[in-house]
């Protein structure tokens, strides 16, 4: 099985599953991630840098999962404000 078909362990460690939505990812990025999870995400991201992985659906997500939480805390803001506005509609 190629790596492209394997769900990254770092994304599973933060509570995501294959088929997650962008909204789910952004909301998870608001939570604190340990140094170990961020290091694993970075290693998994490095493993996807070859030309053969140009179409990997996980490369972008792993780059953000490897960042310190302080830089990703507001990623779910747009989704939260949109749902608040939906609740205000008559």
Secondary structure, DSSP 8 states (H G I E B T S, - for coil): --GGGS--HHHHHTT--TT--HHHHHHHTTS---HHHHHHHHHHHHHT-SGGGTT-SSHHHHHHHTS-GGGTTTTTHHHHHHHHHHHH--
